[in-house]
């Protein structure tokens, strides 16, 4: 990204879909008119692009042609010596190339379905929002997004379209937020930005729905996410029961996803946000678990070794991270107390893959908080057809309340 005295900025890059099949094009868009000169140079991934392979179209779109452009790749393009029409030099800047989004590239990562509104609390009213996460190691285009309900009894489905998303993109492994706002106002003046104290830079990684609400309800609604060309990205049917039972007031608190690569509709993969404004739209979730750095060839690790599920946002969840030698195991994880009594079945017949994480919130199978003390995590990875079974045991403690 680059900026100049009059705030001319780079908006986005995207793989062009309008060029011929023998070469690929990258289009760089600016929010104001710019001009190039004989000193202007372009590089793709550090390799100089000859002057004959790029051109300025309509004063705001810089088209770069190169046969080296590959799909699903983290390309970077560097531009030097470009100016706005007033003669302000934009200097040089390095831009990630946003690729078209495909199935599974974007997942629903955070949801504010029950915002808090109070005319007398002296705070901006919250708005609904849906946060998406890019699961890929390269930037993605965000144009053409759609949010859909399930079809009604007449087969009609309600579809919401963000406005002004043509120049929107999301960085590698980054976040993108969709929010409602009736009026077209500067981003910093929007209800969303004021309620959640969002930095102005969040605007380029967000999109507005031109209405007062996203139509979410506190529980039970299905949200289907589609991209350009009706590509289905993700689908979520959420429940208010996914909130941390220790948090008495969940109104005004978002549901945060723990693992972007685990099952979307698994209740254990969601929890109550500990964000100071009720959520963390556009940034790492407050419940994001750290992956263990000392991974072994196969086995199970618990993080932290002592946790305190009291709803204060610190060490509320136990992360059970596993690594298996093959990808075809099913996983059963159960929690036992010191007397050998089963307290909680965390997973049953979970298709595990070779590596992943699941979570225990410190509550038993009846929804009651487990007592402070030592617990044993029994992990069984099995493939009945192949006759393979692996067992792991790990100890964890629930801390005594202060």
TORKOL-4160 file (C-alpha; in steps of 0.2 Angstrom, whole numbers, padded with zeros to 4 digits, m for minus):
402
<pt num="1" X="0000" Y="0000" Z="0000"/>
<pt num="2" X="0006" Y="0018" Z="m0003"/>
<pt num="3" X="m0001" Y="0035" Z="0001"/>
<pt num="4" X="0003" Y="0053" Z="m0004"/>
<pt num="5" X="0000" Y="0070" Z="0002"/>
<pt num="6" X="m0018" Y="0070" Z="m0005"/>
<pt num="7" X="m0021" Y="0053" Z="0002"/>
<pt num="8" X="m0021" Y="0044" Z="m0015"/>
<pt num="9" X="m0020" Y="0025" Z="m0010"/>
<pt num="10" X="m0018" Y="0008" Z="m0018"/>
<pt num="11" X="m0035" Y="m0001" Z="m0016"/>
<pt num="12" X="m0033" Y="m0018" Z="m0022"/>
<pt num="13" X="m0025" Y="m0031" Z="m0034"/>
<pt num="14" X="m0034" Y="m0045" Z="m0042"/>
<pt num="15" X="m0031" Y="m0058" Z="m0055"/>
<pt num="16" X="m0040" Y="m0052" Z="m0071"/>
<pt num="17" X="m0054" Y="m0063" Z="m0078"/>
<pt num="18" X="m0055" Y="m0052" Z="m0094"/>
<pt num="19" X="m0038" Y="m0056" Z="m0103"/>
<pt num="20" X="m0034" Y="m0070" Z="m0115"/>
<pt num="21" X="m0029" Y="m0087" Z="m0110"/>
<pt num="22" X="m0010" Y="m0086" Z="m0116"/>
<pt num="23" X="m0006" Y="m0073" Z="m0102"/>
<pt num="24" X="m0012" Y="m0068" Z="m0085"/>
<pt num="25" X="m0015" Y="m0050" Z="m0079"/>
<pt num="26" X="m0014" Y="m0041" Z="m0063"/>
<pt num="27" X="m0025" Y="m0026" Z="m0060"/>
<pt num="28" X="m0020" Y="m0013" Z="m0048"/>
<pt num="29" X="m0033" Y="0000" Z="m0043"/>
<pt num="30" X="m0031" Y="0017" Z="m0035"/>
<pt num="31" X="m0044" Y="0028" Z="m0027"/>
<pt num="32" X="m0039" Y="0043" Z="m0037"/>
<pt num="33" X="m0031" Y="0046" Z="m0054"/>
<pt num="34" X="m0013" Y="0043" Z="m0056"/>
<pt num="35" X="0001" Y="0044" Z="m0070"/>
<pt num="36" X="0016" Y="0034" Z="m0074"/>
<pt num="37" X="0032" Y="0040" Z="m0082"/>
<pt num="38" X="0048" Y="0033" Z="m0090"/>
<pt num="39" X="0055" Y="0031" Z="m0072"/>
<pt num="40" X="0040" Y="0020" Z="m0067"/>
<pt num="41" X="0045" Y="0001" Z="m0064"/>
<pt num="42" X="0036" Y="m0015" Z="m0060"/>
<pt num="43" X="0042" Y="m0031" Z="m0052"/>
<pt num="44" X="0033" Y="m0047" Z="m0049"/>
<pt num="45" X="0040" Y="m0057" Z="m0035"/>
<pt num="46" X="0057" Y="m0048" Z="m0037"/>
<pt num="47" X="0058" Y="m0050" Z="m0056"/>
<pt num="48" X="0057" Y="m0034" Z="m0067"/>
<pt num="49" X="0042" Y="m0033" Z="m0079"/>
<pt num="50" X="0047" Y="m0025" Z="m0096"/>
<pt num="51" X="0038" Y="m0008" Z="m0099"/>
<pt num="52" X="0028" Y="m0016" Z="m0113"/>
<pt num="53" X="0020" Y="m0028" Z="m0102"/>
<pt num="54" X="0010" Y="m0015" Z="m0091"/>
<pt num="55" X="m0001" Y="m0001" Z="m0095"/>
<pt num="56" X="m0012" Y="0012" Z="m0086"/>
<pt num="57" X="m0031" Y="0011" Z="m0091"/>
<pt num="58" X="m0043" Y="0025" Z="m0087"/>
<pt num="59" X="m0031" Y="0034" Z="m0075"/>
<pt num="60" X="m0035" Y="0023" Z="m0060"/>
<pt num="61" X="m0032" Y="0005" Z="m0066"/>
<pt num="62" X="m0014" Y="m0001" Z="m0069"/>
<pt num="63" X="m0014" Y="m0017" Z="m0079"/>
<pt num="64" X="0001" Y="m0029" Z="m0078"/>
<pt num="65" X="0003" Y="m0043" Z="m0090"/>
<pt num="66" X="0014" Y="m0058" Z="m0085"/>
<pt num="67" X="0014" Y="m0077" Z="m0090"/>
<pt num="68" X="0022" Y="m0080" Z="m0073"/>
<pt num="69" X="0005" Y="m0077" Z="m0063"/>
<pt num="70" X="0000" Y="m0093" Z="m0055"/>
<pt num="71" X="m0017" Y="m0097" Z="m0047"/>
<pt num="72" X="m0017" Y="m0100" Z="m0028"/>
<pt num="73" X="0000" Y="m0092" Z="m0026"/>
<pt num="74" X="0006" Y="m0078" Z="m0014"/>
<pt num="75" X="0012" Y="m0066" Z="m0028"/>
<pt num="76" X="0019" Y="m0049" Z="m0023"/>
<pt num="77" X="0020" Y="m0035" Z="m0035"/>
<pt num="78" X="0031" Y="m0019" Z="m0032"/>
<pt num="79" X="0028" Y="m0003" Z="m0040"/>
<pt num="80" X="0041" Y="0012" Z="m0041"/>
<pt num="81" X="0040" Y="0030" Z="m0046"/>
<pt num="82" X="0021" Y="0033" Z="m0049"/>
<pt num="83" X="0013" Y="0049" Z="m0046"/>
<pt num="84" X="m0005" Y="0056" Z="m0043"/>
<pt num="85" X="m0011" Y="0070" Z="m0055"/>
<pt num="86" X="m0005" Y="0084" Z="m0044"/>
<pt num="87" X="0013" Y="0077" Z="m0045"/>
<pt num="88" X="0014" Y="0070" Z="m0028"/>
<pt num="89" X="0025" Y="0055" Z="m0029"/>
<pt num="90" X="0019" Y="0039" Z="m0022"/>
<pt num="91" X="0036" Y="0032" Z="m0020"/>
<pt num="92" X="0037" Y="0013" Z="m0020"/>
<pt num="93" X="0026" Y="0000" Z="m0012"/>
<pt num="94" X="0024" Y="m0019" Z="m0012"/>
<pt num="95" X="0006" Y="m0026" Z="m0015"/>
<pt num="96" X="m0001" Y="m0043" Z="m0012"/>
<pt num="97" X="m0010" Y="m0050" Z="m0027"/>
<pt num="98" X="m0028" Y="m0055" Z="m0022"/>
<pt num="99" X="m0033" Y="m0072" Z="m0030"/>
<pt num="100" X="m0051" Y="m0077" Z="m0033"/>
<pt num="101" X="m0058" Y="m0086" Z="m0018"/>
<pt num="102" X="m0063" Y="m0105" Z="m0020"/>
<pt num="103" X="m0073" Y="m0117" Z="m0010"/>
<pt num="104" X="m0067" Y="m0118" Z="0008"/>
<pt num="105" X="m0055" Y="m0103" Z="0006"/>
<pt num="106" X="m0066" Y="m0092" Z="0018"/>
<pt num="107" X="m0075" Y="m0098" Z="0034"/>
<pt num="108" X="m0086" Y="m0090" Z="0046"/>
<pt num="109" X="m0075" Y="m0085" Z="0060"/>
<pt num="110" X="m0085" Y="m0074" Z="0072"/>
<pt num="111" X="m0103" Y="m0069" Z="0074"/>
<pt num="112" X="m0112" Y="m0055" Z="0083"/>
<pt num="113" X="m0130" Y="m0061" Z="0083"/>
<pt num="114" X="m0137" Y="m0053" Z="0098"/>
<pt num="115" X="m0130" Y="m0035" Z="0100"/>
<pt num="116" X="m0133" Y="m0024" Z="0115"/>
<pt num="117" X="m0143" Y="m0008" Z="0112"/>
<pt num="118" X="m0146" Y="0004" Z="0127"/>
<pt num="119" X="m0151" Y="0022" Z="0124"/>
<pt num="120" X="m0145" Y="0026" Z="0142"/>
<pt num="121" X="m0128" Y="0018" Z="0145"/>
<pt num="122" X="m0118" Y="0032" Z="0136"/>
<pt num="123" X="m0111" Y="0019" Z="0124"/>
<pt num="124" X="m0114" Y="0017" Z="0105"/>
<pt num="125" X="m0126" Y="0004" Z="0102"/>
<pt num="126" X="m0119" Y="m0012" Z="0095"/>
<pt num="127" X="m0123" Y="m0019" Z="0078"/>
<pt num="128" X="m0123" Y="m0037" Z="0071"/>
<pt num="129" X="m0108" Y="m0042" Z="0061"/>
<pt num="130" X="m0101" Y="m0058" Z="0053"/>
<pt num="131" X="m0082" Y="m0060" Z="0052"/>
<pt num="132" X="m0074" Y="m0071" Z="0039"/>
<pt num="133" X="m0056" Y="m0079" Z="0040"/>
<pt num="134" X="m0045" Y="m0082" Z="0025"/>
<pt num="135" X="m0038" Y="m0099" Z="0027"/>
<pt num="136" X="m0026" Y="m0098" Z="0013"/>
<pt num="137" X="m0008" Y="m0092" Z="0013"/>
<pt num="138" X="m0011" Y="m0079" Z="0000"/>
<pt num="139" X="m0023" Y="m0064" Z="m0002"/>
<pt num="140" X="m0041" Y="m0066" Z="m0008"/>
<pt num="141" X="m0053" Y="m0056" Z="m0018"/>
<pt num="142" X="m0069" Y="m0052" Z="m0009"/>
<pt num="143" X="m0080" Y="m0046" Z="m0023"/>
<pt num="144" X="m0096" Y="m0055" Z="m0026"/>
<pt num="145" X="m0099" Y="m0061" Z="m0008"/>
<pt num="146" X="m0117" Y="m0067" Z="m0004"/>
<pt num="147" X="m0125" Y="m0071" Z="0013"/>
<pt num="148" X="m0140" Y="m0083" Z="0011"/>
<pt num="149" X="m0154" Y="m0090" Z="0022"/>
<pt num="150" X="m0161" Y="m0107" Z="0020"/>
<pt num="151" X="m0175" Y="m0108" Z="0007"/>
<pt num="152" X="m0192" Y="m0105" Z="0015"/>
<pt num="153" X="m0207" Y="m0117" Z="0011"/>
<pt num="154" X="m0209" Y="m0109" Z="m0006"/>
<pt num="155" X="m0191" Y="m0111" Z="m0010"/>
<pt num="156" X="m0187" Y="m0093" Z="m0009"/>
<pt num="157" X="m0171" Y="m0089" Z="0000"/>
<pt num="158" X="m0166" Y="m0071" Z="0006"/>
<pt num="159" X="m0149" Y="m0065" Z="0000"/>
<pt num="160" X="m0139" Y="m0051" Z="0006"/>
<pt num="161" X="m0126" Y="m0042" Z="m0005"/>
<pt num="162" X="m0112" Y="m0031" Z="0002"/>
<pt num="163" X="m0111" Y="m0014" Z="m0007"/>
<pt num="164" X="m0094" Y="m0007" Z="m0013"/>
<pt num="165" X="m0085" Y="m0024" Z="m0012"/>
<pt num="166" X="m0077" Y="m0023" Z="m0029"/>
<pt num="167" X="m0060" Y="m0016" Z="m0022"/>
<pt num="168" X="m0061" Y="m0026" Z="m0006"/>
<pt num="169" X="m0048" Y="m0040" Z="m0002"/>
<pt num="170" X="m0042" Y="m0050" Z="0013"/>
<pt num="171" X="m0024" Y="m0053" Z="0017"/>
<pt num="172" X="m0016" Y="m0071" Z="0019"/>
<pt num="173" X="m0024" Y="m0079" Z="0035"/>
<pt num="174" X="m0033" Y="m0062" Z="0038"/>
<pt num="175" X="m0050" Y="m0057" Z="0043"/>
<pt num="176" X="m0065" Y="m0048" Z="0034"/>
<pt num="177" X="m0080" Y="m0041" Z="0042"/>
<pt num="178" X="m0098" Y="m0039" Z="0035"/>
<pt num="179" X="m0109" Y="m0027" Z="0044"/>
<pt num="180" X="m0126" Y="m0018" Z="0042"/>
<pt num="181" X="m0127" Y="0001" Z="0039"/>
<pt num="182" X="m0141" Y="0010" Z="0031"/>
<pt num="183" X="m0133" Y="0026" Z="0026"/>
<pt num="184" X="m0117" Y="0028" Z="0016"/>
<pt num="185" X="m0106" Y="0037" Z="0029"/>
<pt num="186" X="m0087" Y="0038" Z="0032"/>
<pt num="187" X="m0082" Y="0022" Z="0040"/>
<pt num="188" X="m0076" Y="0030" Z="0056"/>
<pt num="189" X="m0094" Y="0037" Z="0059"/>
<pt num="190" X="m0103" Y="0020" Z="0056"/>
<pt num="191" X="m0112" Y="0012" Z="0070"/>
<pt num="192" X="m0101" Y="m0003" Z="0068"/>
<pt num="193" X="m0084" Y="0006" Z="0069"/>
<pt num="194" X="m0090" Y="0017" Z="0084"/>
<pt num="195" X="m0097" Y="0002" Z="0094"/>
<pt num="196" X="m0082" Y="m0009" Z="0092"/>
<pt num="197" X="m0068" Y="0005" Z="0091"/>
<pt num="198" X="m0062" Y="m0001" Z="0074"/>
<pt num="199" X="m0047" Y="0008" Z="0066"/>
<pt num="200" X="m0050" Y="0016" Z="0050"/>
<pt num="201" X="m0039" Y="0004" Z="0041"/>
<pt num="202" X="m0052" Y="m0009" Z="0045"/>
<pt num="203" X="m0062" Y="m0002" Z="0031"/>
<pt num="204" X="m0052" Y="m0010" Z="0017"/>
<pt num="205" X="m0055" Y="m0027" Z="0024"/>
<pt num="206" X="m0074" Y="m0025" Z="0027"/>
<pt num="207" X="m0090" Y="m0022" Z="0018"/>
<pt num="208" X="m0107" Y="m0014" Z="0022"/>
<pt num="209" X="m0124" Y="m0022" Z="0019"/>
<pt num="210" X="m0136" Y="m0008" Z="0015"/>
<pt num="211" X="m0149" Y="m0011" Z="0028"/>
<pt num="212" X="m0151" Y="m0009" Z="0047"/>
<pt num="213" X="m0149" Y="m0027" Z="0052"/>
<pt num="214" X="m0142" Y="m0043" Z="0045"/>
<pt num="215" X="m0158" Y="m0052" Z="0051"/>
<pt num="216" X="m0149" Y="m0063" Z="0063"/>
<pt num="217" X="m0157" Y="m0070" Z="0079"/>
<pt num="218" X="m0150" Y="m0076" Z="0095"/>
<pt num="219" X="m0150" Y="m0094" Z="0091"/>
<pt num="220" X="m0154" Y="m0107" Z="0077"/>
<pt num="221" X="m0152" Y="m0097" Z="0061"/>
<pt num="222" X="m0142" Y="m0104" Z="0046"/>
<pt num="223" X="m0130" Y="m0093" Z="0037"/>
<pt num="224" X="m0123" Y="m0099" Z="0020"/>
<pt num="225" X="m0108" Y="m0090" Z="0013"/>
<pt num="226" X="m0106" Y="m0089" Z="m0006"/>
<pt num="227" X="m0093" Y="m0081" Z="m0017"/>
<pt num="228" X="m0092" Y="m0075" Z="m0035"/>
<pt num="229" X="m0100" Y="m0087" Z="m0047"/>
<pt num="230" X="m0111" Y="m0095" Z="m0033"/>
<pt num="231" X="m0096" Y="m0104" Z="m0026"/>
<pt num="232" X="m0101" Y="m0110" Z="m0009"/>
<pt num="233" X="m0088" Y="m0106" Z="0005"/>
<pt num="234" X="m0096" Y="m0111" Z="0022"/>
<pt num="235" X="m0112" Y="m0114" Z="0031"/>
<pt num="236" X="m0116" Y="m0111" Z="0049"/>
<pt num="237" X="m0131" Y="m0115" Z="0060"/>
<pt num="238" X="m0127" Y="m0108" Z="0077"/>
<pt num="239" X="m0134" Y="m0110" Z="0094"/>
<pt num="240" X="m0134" Y="m0099" Z="0109"/>
<pt num="241" X="m0129" Y="m0115" Z="0119"/>
<pt num="242" X="m0112" Y="m0113" Z="0112"/>
<pt num="243" X="m0108" Y="m0098" Z="0124"/>
<pt num="244" X="m0098" Y="m0101" Z="0139"/>
<pt num="245" X="m0110" Y="m0106" Z="0153"/>
<pt num="246" X="m0100" Y="m0096" Z="0165"/>
<pt num="247" X="m0104" Y="m0080" Z="0156"/>
<pt num="248" X="m0121" Y="m0075" Z="0164"/>
<pt num="249" X="m0125" Y="m0061" Z="0151"/>
<pt num="250" X="m0121" Y="m0066" Z="0133"/>
<pt num="251" X="m0131" Y="m0052" Z="0125"/>
<pt num="252" X="m0118" Y="m0041" Z="0117"/>
<pt num="253" X="m0105" Y="m0054" Z="0117"/>
<pt num="254" X="m0100" Y="m0062" Z="0100"/>
<pt num="255" X="m0097" Y="m0081" Z="0097"/>
<pt num="256" X="m0079" Y="m0084" Z="0092"/>
<pt num="257" X="m0073" Y="m0099" Z="0082"/>
<pt num="258" X="m0058" Y="m0108" Z="0090"/>
<pt num="259" X="m0051" Y="m0117" Z="0075"/>
<pt num="260" X="m0054" Y="m0111" Z="0057"/>
<pt num="261" X="m0049" Y="m0128" Z="0051"/>
<pt num="262" X="m0060" Y="m0138" Z="0062"/>
<pt num="263" X="m0079" Y="m0142" Z="0059"/>
<pt num="264" X="m0089" Y="m0126" Z="0057"/>
<pt num="265" X="m0105" Y="m0133" Z="0066"/>
<pt num="266" X="m0097" Y="m0141" Z="0081"/>
<pt num="267" X="m0102" Y="m0133" Z="0097"/>
<pt num="268" X="m0085" Y="m0136" Z="0105"/>
<pt num="269" X="m0077" Y="m0126" Z="0091"/>
<pt num="270" X="m0086" Y="m0110" Z="0097"/>
<pt num="271" X="m0086" Y="m0099" Z="0113"/>
<pt num="272" X="m0090" Y="m0082" Z="0121"/>
<pt num="273" X="m0079" Y="m0068" Z="0116"/>
<pt num="274" X="m0068" Y="m0060" Z="0129"/>
<pt num="275" X="m0066" Y="m0044" Z="0119"/>
<pt num="276" X="m0068" Y="m0028" Z="0129"/>
<pt num="277" X="m0081" Y="m0021" Z="0116"/>
<pt num="278" X="m0090" Y="m0038" Z="0116"/>
<pt num="279" X="m0081" Y="m0044" Z="0101"/>
<pt num="280" X="m0065" Y="m0044" Z="0091"/>
<pt num="281" X="m0071" Y="m0040" Z="0073"/>
<pt num="282" X="m0057" Y="m0039" Z="0060"/>
<pt num="283" X="m0043" Y="m0046" Z="0072"/>
<pt num="284" X="m0038" Y="m0062" Z="0080"/>
<pt num="285" X="m0051" Y="m0069" Z="0091"/>
<pt num="286" X="m0049" Y="m0067" Z="0110"/>
<pt num="287" X="m0051" Y="m0086" Z="0112"/>
<pt num="288" X="m0038" Y="m0091" Z="0098"/>
<pt num="289" X="m0028" Y="m0105" Z="0105"/>
<pt num="290" X="m0010" Y="m0106" Z="0103"/>
<pt num="291" X="m0003" Y="m0121" Z="0094"/>
<pt num="292" X="0010" Y="m0131" Z="0104"/>
<pt num="293" X="0028" Y="m0127" Z="0098"/>
<pt num="294" X="0036" Y="m0144" Z="0103"/>
<pt num="295" X="0025" Y="m0155" Z="0093"/>
<pt num="296" X="0030" Y="m0173" Z="0092"/>
<pt num="297" X="0029" Y="m0187" Z="0078"/>
<pt num="298" X="0012" Y="m0192" Z="0086"/>
<pt num="299" X="0004" Y="m0190" Z="0102"/>
<pt num="300" X="m0008" Y="m0178" Z="0112"/>
<pt num="301" X="m0003" Y="m0162" Z="0121"/>
<pt num="302" X="m0014" Y="m0151" Z="0133"/>
<pt num="303" X="m0013" Y="m0132" Z="0134"/>
<pt num="304" X="m0013" Y="m0125" Z="0147"/>
<pt num="305" X="m0008" Y="m0138" Z="0160"/>
<pt num="306" X="m0019" Y="m0129" Z="0173"/>
<pt num="307" X="m0034" Y="m0120" Z="0167"/>
<pt num="308" X="m0048" Y="m0110" Z="0175"/>
<pt num="309" X="m0065" Y="m0110" Z="0166"/>
<pt num="310" X="m0072" Y="m0095" Z="0175"/>
<pt num="311" X="m0077" Y="m0084" Z="0161"/>
<pt num="312" X="m0063" Y="m0071" Z="0163"/>
<pt num="313" X="m0056" Y="m0073" Z="0146"/>
<pt num="314" X="m0039" Y="m0080" Z="0153"/>
<pt num="315" X="m0036" Y="m0099" Z="0152"/>
<pt num="316" X="m0055" Y="m0103" Z="0151"/>
<pt num="317" X="m0052" Y="m0117" Z="0138"/>
<pt num="318" X="m0042" Y="m0133" Z="0138"/>
<pt num="319" X="m0034" Y="m0136" Z="0121"/>
<pt num="320" X="m0032" Y="m0154" Z="0117"/>
<pt num="321" X="m0020" Y="m0155" Z="0102"/>
<pt num="322" X="m0016" Y="m0171" Z="0093"/>
<pt num="323" X="m0004" Y="m0177" Z="0080"/>
<pt num="324" X="m0007" Y="m0194" Z="0072"/>
<pt num="325" X="0004" Y="m0205" Z="0061"/>
<pt num="326" X="m0010" Y="m0208" Z="0048"/>
<pt num="327" X="m0025" Y="m0198" Z="0042"/>
<pt num="328" X="m0039" Y="m0211" Z="0043"/>
<pt num="329" X="m0042" Y="m0212" Z="0062"/>
<pt num="330" X="m0058" Y="m0208" Z="0071"/>
<pt num="331" X="m0056" Y="m0199" Z="0088"/>
<pt num="332" X="m0064" Y="m0202" Z="0105"/>
<pt num="333" X="m0059" Y="m0191" Z="0119"/>
<pt num="334" X="m0066" Y="m0193" Z="0136"/>
<pt num="335" X="m0062" Y="m0184" Z="0153"/>
<pt num="336" X="m0061" Y="m0194" Z="0169"/>
<pt num="337" X="m0059" Y="m0187" Z="0187"/>
<pt num="338" X="m0047" Y="m0194" Z="0200"/>
<pt num="339" X="m0059" Y="m0208" Z="0205"/>
<pt num="340" X="m0060" Y="m0214" Z="0187"/>
<pt num="341" X="m0078" Y="m0208" Z="0184"/>
<pt num="342" X="m0082" Y="m0201" Z="0167"/>
<pt num="343" X="m0085" Y="m0183" Z="0167"/>
<pt num="344" X="m0087" Y="m0177" Z="0149"/>
<pt num="345" X="m0086" Y="m0185" Z="0132"/>
<pt num="346" X="m0078" Y="m0172" Z="0122"/>
<pt num="347" X="m0078" Y="m0180" Z="0105"/>
<pt num="348" X="m0086" Y="m0196" Z="0098"/>
<pt num="349" X="m0081" Y="m0204" Z="0081"/>
<pt num="350" X="m0073" Y="m0187" Z="0075"/>
<pt num="351" X="m0064" Y="m0189" Z="0058"/>
<pt num="352" X="m0048" Y="m0182" Z="0065"/>
<pt num="353" X="m0036" Y="m0181" Z="0050"/>
<pt num="354" X="m0017" Y="m0181" Z="0055"/>
<pt num="355" X="m0017" Y="m0165" Z="0066"/>
<pt num="356" X="m0029" Y="m0154" Z="0074"/>
<pt num="357" X="m0036" Y="m0148" Z="0091"/>
<pt num="358" X="m0052" Y="m0149" Z="0101"/>
<pt num="359" X="m0057" Y="m0140" Z="0116"/>
<pt num="360" X="m0065" Y="m0144" Z="0133"/>
<pt num="361" X="m0073" Y="m0129" Z="0142"/>
<pt num="362" X="m0072" Y="m0137" Z="0160"/>
<pt num="363" X="m0091" Y="m0143" Z="0160"/>
<pt num="364" X="m0097" Y="m0160" Z="0162"/>
<pt num="365" X="m0110" Y="m0169" Z="0151"/>
<pt num="366" X="m0124" Y="m0162" Z="0161"/>
<pt num="367" X="m0119" Y="m0144" Z="0158"/>
<pt num="368" X="m0112" Y="m0142" Z="0176"/>
<pt num="369" X="m0095" Y="m0134" Z="0180"/>
<pt num="370" X="m0082" Y="m0147" Z="0185"/>
<pt num="371" X="m0074" Y="m0146" Z="0202"/>
<pt num="372" X="m0057" Y="m0140" Z="0205"/>
<pt num="373" X="m0044" Y="m0154" Z="0204"/>
<pt num="374" X="m0035" Y="m0166" Z="0193"/>
<pt num="375" X="m0043" Y="m0174" Z="0178"/>
<pt num="376" X="m0037" Y="m0187" Z="0165"/>
<pt num="377" X="m0039" Y="m0185" Z="0147"/>
<pt num="378" X="m0042" Y="m0202" Z="0138"/>
<pt num="379" X="m0039" Y="m0200" Z="0119"/>
<pt num="380" X="m0043" Y="m0215" Z="0108"/>
<pt num="381" X="m0038" Y="m0215" Z="0090"/>
<pt num="382" X="m0045" Y="m0229" Z="0080"/>
<pt num="383" X="m0048" Y="m0237" Z="0063"/>
<pt num="384" X="m0059" Y="m0252" Z="0065"/>
<pt num="385" X="m0057" Y="m0257" Z="0047"/>
<pt num="386" X="m0038" Y="m0258" Z="0048"/>
<pt num="387" X="m0038" Y="m0264" Z="0066"/>
<pt num="388" X="m0027" Y="m0250" Z="0072"/>
<pt num="389" X="m0030" Y="m0242" Z="0089"/>
<pt num="390" X="m0019" Y="m0229" Z="0098"/>
<pt num="391" X="m0022" Y="m0224" Z="0116"/>
<pt num="392" X="m0015" Y="m0208" Z="0125"/>
<pt num="393" X="m0018" Y="m0202" Z="0143"/>
<pt num="394" X="m0014" Y="m0184" Z="0149"/>
<pt num="395" X="m0017" Y="m0176" Z="0165"/>
<pt num="396" X="m0024" Y="m0158" Z="0168"/>
<pt num="397" X="m0029" Y="m0148" Z="0183"/>
<pt num="398" X="m0044" Y="m0136" Z="0185"/>
<pt num="399" X="m0038" Y="m0122" Z="0196"/>
<pt num="400" X="m0046" Y="m0118" Z="0213"/>
<pt num="401" X="m0056" Y="m0102" Z="0212"/>
<pt num="402" X="m0047" Y="m0087" Z="0220"/>
